[in-house]
């Protein structure tokens, strides 16, 4: 299933609610279904750890980052101290900061509004980052903030549904399958990165990030993706800036 196209509405002054609903509809796509399957695995993990389903759903809504949620749930199940868990979750979330910074110009709209920006920034994770770069350029600037918020909320609600499904159907899922479902999101993320690569610098960043990944594996705080992504992207940026000068 492909994500729906987002043609501008006939009325250039369409209300924000229309773009918000369009964003939620845009969440029902292949990446959205991958998230559902991934969070089914997370729901199975909650069940196996006897973690309350209500708290698990709340973690999906408020944290909205599966690695950080796994850190939180696993730490609470093993009796880790809340302050240490809070630090670990925050460090895990640092990897999303470059995604927020790079996507925010597309989500901001023509008139910056702090409320919309904070709401949109909360929903930026792997899937929203990739889909945002693909879908938001097709949306008029006035509609981008509500569209981004609708897309993020739609994907979050799909993830919460997957969490509940996995929790209540754990008995019907083999253990290895439930764990394997957690890997669908990073696999889907890698495929979407390759699909959205357009320029040579994009391919260079992907290649350098993949080369750096083994060197930063098991980084403290779960920052493997952060160092690989920022390192590969930064190197690709400077190489792309240096080569034209060298050719000149």
C-alpha positions, 0 to 999 in steps of 0.5 A: 500500500502506498501513502496517499498523494496530498493534492492541495484542496480547491480552497487555498484558505482551507481550515487547519482541521481539514489538513489535520484530518488529511494528515491522519489519513496519510498515516494509514500507509505502509510505514503506518502498518509497519509501526502497528506490527512493530508495536504488536511486538512491544505489546507482547513484551509488556505482557511478558513483563506483567507491565500494566497495559494502561501504562504501556499505552501512555508510554507510547503516547508520551514518549513515542520512541520505541527504544526509549520505551523498551529501556523504560519498561525493561528498567522498571521490570528489573527494579532500576531506579527512576532517576537512572531510567529518566536519564537513560530515556532522555539520552536515548531521545537525543538521537531524535534531535537532528531529525527535529532540527532538519524537519522543523522548517517544513513543519513550521509554516509561513507564520511560526507558532510555538504551540504548533511547533512543540506539538509537531516536534513531539511527534518527530521520530523515524517514520514521521521524519522520513514521511514528512520529507516525502509528504510535506513538500506537497502541502501548501505552507499554511497547511503544513503544521496541522498536516504534520500534527495529524500525521504524527497523531495518526501514527501514534494512535496506530502504534497504540492500537498495535500495543493493545493488540500485542498485549492481548494476543500474546498467547497466540504469538510465538515468543521469537515472532513477537521479538522479531516484530520489534525489528520491523521499524529499523528495517523499514526506516532503512528501506525508506531512506534508500527510497527517498535518496535523490542526490549523491550526497544522500547516498554518501550520507547513507553509506558513511552512516552504515560504515560508522555503525559498527564502530559506534555499536553499543554506545553508552545511552543507546546512542548508536543511531545518533552517532552513526546518523550525525557522523555520516551526515556531517561527513557527507555534508563537508565532503559535498561542500569540499568537492566542488571547490576542489574541482573548481 
